[in-house]
Amino acid sequence: MVVPLPGMPRLSPSAPEIAAPYRAIGVAAGDDVWVFGYGSLMWNPGFPFVERRLATVRGWHRGFSVYSFRHRGTRACPGAVLGLDRGGACRGVAYRVAAAEAAGVLDYLWAREMQNAVYEPRLLTATLDNGMKVPTVAFTVLRGHEQYCGRLPPEELAGLIRQGVGESGRNVDYLVNTVQHLHELGIRDRNLEGLVERVAAS
């Protein structure tokens, strides 16, 4: 079980049920809940869980598809951060959250991920590393949002990452840290690895 990091919202494990907006995406009250992490949630979930497994979601891919105006850039000098966008497949981590903890965990995730409403929560199907398929809460990028940058030309994306500095530090560090943690989990993301090389080469 993981203990929330200092400063993170306190969970409410005694919440009797899961309320809207969670039910709107198909999360049932009284059941354990799976959460899919494809970026920082993979190594910094910040919530208690009873099981963690490598998992694959098909029909979606991880990419730098979100302009960062705060954490890794500013409006005047934006950076780029990860989103889960349509197409392809994504290997990440799935966490099983006990039913008694589910409401508090989802409240925490909504507060963490939905501040700018650039992500759209969905219930997707994840295939775990043991072959089991489970419904999992995932935060996908909202293509109509002003911060959606889509698939930028590689050099343009590299330029955003080189220039971006925000409240959470340099965008370059975010990219390198992501790739390093993916390696530690045994996940190869050749697109991100190539992006590291492109950024470093300039």
Residue pairs with C-beta under 8 A, 6 or more apart in sequence:
1 48
1 49
1 50
2 45
2 46
2 47
2 48
2 49
3 48
4 10
4 11
4 46
4 47
4 48
4 108
5 44
5 46
8 46
8 108
9 107
9 108
9 111
9 112
10 104
11 47
11 48
11 101
11 104
11 105
11 107
11 108
12 103
12 104
12 107
13 48
13 98
13 100
13 101
13 104
14 100
15 102
15 103
15 104
16 103
17 29
17 30
17 103
18 27
18 28
18 29
18 30
18 33
18 102
18 103
18 106
19 103
21 110
21 121
22 103
22 106
22 137
23 29
25 121
25 122
25 123
25 137
26 123
26 135
27 33
27 102
27 106
27 123
27 137
30 99
31 99
31 102
32 50
32 96
32 97
32 98
32 99
32 102
33 96
33 97
33 99
33 102
33 105
33 106
33 137
34 94
34 95
34 96
34 97
34 126
34 134
34 135
34 136
34 137
35 41
35 45
35 47
35 49
35 94
35 95
35 97
35 105
35 109
35 136
35 137
35 138
36 55
36 57
36 92
36 93
36 94
36 124
36 126
36 136
36 137
36 138
37 45
37 92
37 93
37 94
37 95
38 57
38 62
38 82
38 84
38 90
38 92
38 138
39 62
39 81
39 82
39 178
40 82
40 178
41 92
41 93
42 92
42 93
42 181
42 182
42 185
43 181
43 184
43 185
45 95
46 108
46 112
47 95
47 97
47 101
47 104
47 105
47 108
47 109
48 97
48 98
48 101
48 105
49 95
49 96
49 97
49 98
49 101
49 105
50 96
50 97
50 98
51 95
51 96
52 93
52 94
52 95
52 96
53 93
53 94
53 96
53 128
53 129
53 130
54 91
54 92
54 93
54 94
54 128
54 129
54 185
54 186
54 187
55 91
55 92
55 93
55 94
55 126
55 127
55 128
55 129
55 134
55 136
56 89
56 90
56 91
56 92
56 126
56 127
57 84
57 89
57 90
57 92
57 124
57 125
57 126
57 127
57 136
57 138
58 89
58 125
58 127
59 86
59 87
59 88
59 89
59 124
60 84
60 85
60 86
60 87
60 88
60 89
60 90
60 124
60 138
60 140
61 84
61 85
61 86
61 87
61 88
61 89
61 90
62 82
62 83
62 84
62 90
62 92
62 189
62 192
63 82
63 83
63 85
63 151
63 191
64 80
64 81
64 82
64 83
64 149
64 152
64 157
64 160
64 161
64 175
64 195
65 80
65 82
65 83
65 85
65 141
65 148
65 149
65 150
65 151
66 80
66 81
66 82
66 83
66 118
66 141
66 147
66 148
66 149
67 73
67 78
67 79
67 80
67 146
67 147
67 148
67 149
67 160
68 78
68 79
68 80
68 81
68 147
68 164
68 166
68 171
69 75
69 78
69 116
69 147
69 166
70 116
70 166
70 167
71 81
71 166
71 167
71 168
72 79
72 80
72 81
72 164
72 165
72 166
72 168
72 169
72 170
72 171
72 174
73 79
73 80
73 160
73 163
73 164
73 165
73 166
73 171
74 165
74 166
77 163
77 164
77 165
78 160
78 164
79 160
79 161
79 163
79 164
79 165
79 166
79 171
79 174
80 149
80 152
80 157
80 160
80 161
80 164
80 171
81 171
81 174
82 178
83 118
83 119
83 140
83 141
83 148
84 90
84 138
84 139
84 140
84 141
85 140
85 141
85 143
85 150
85 151
86 140
86 143
91 187
91 189
92 187
93 185
94 126
94 128
94 134
94 136
96 134
97 105
106 137
109 137
109 139
110 121
113 119
113 121
113 139
114 121
114 139
116 145
116 147
117 142
117 145
118 141
118 142
118 145
118 147
118 148
119 139
119 140
119 141
119 142
120 139
120 140
120 141
120 142
121 137
121 138
121 139
121 140
122 137
122 138
122 139
122 140
123 135
123 136
123 137
123 138
124 135
124 136
124 138
124 140
125 133
125 134
125 135
125 136
126 133
126 134
126 135
126 136
126 138
127 133
128 134
141 148
142 148
143 150
149 157
149 160
152 160
154 194
154 195
154 198
155 198
157 195
158 195
158 198
158 199
158 202
160 171
161 171
161 172
161 174
161 175
161 195
161 199
162 171
162 172
162 199
162 202
163 171
164 170
164 171
164 172
165 171
168 174
172 199
175 192
175 195
175 196
175 199
176 196
178 192
179 189
179 192
179 193
179 196
182 188
182 189
182 192
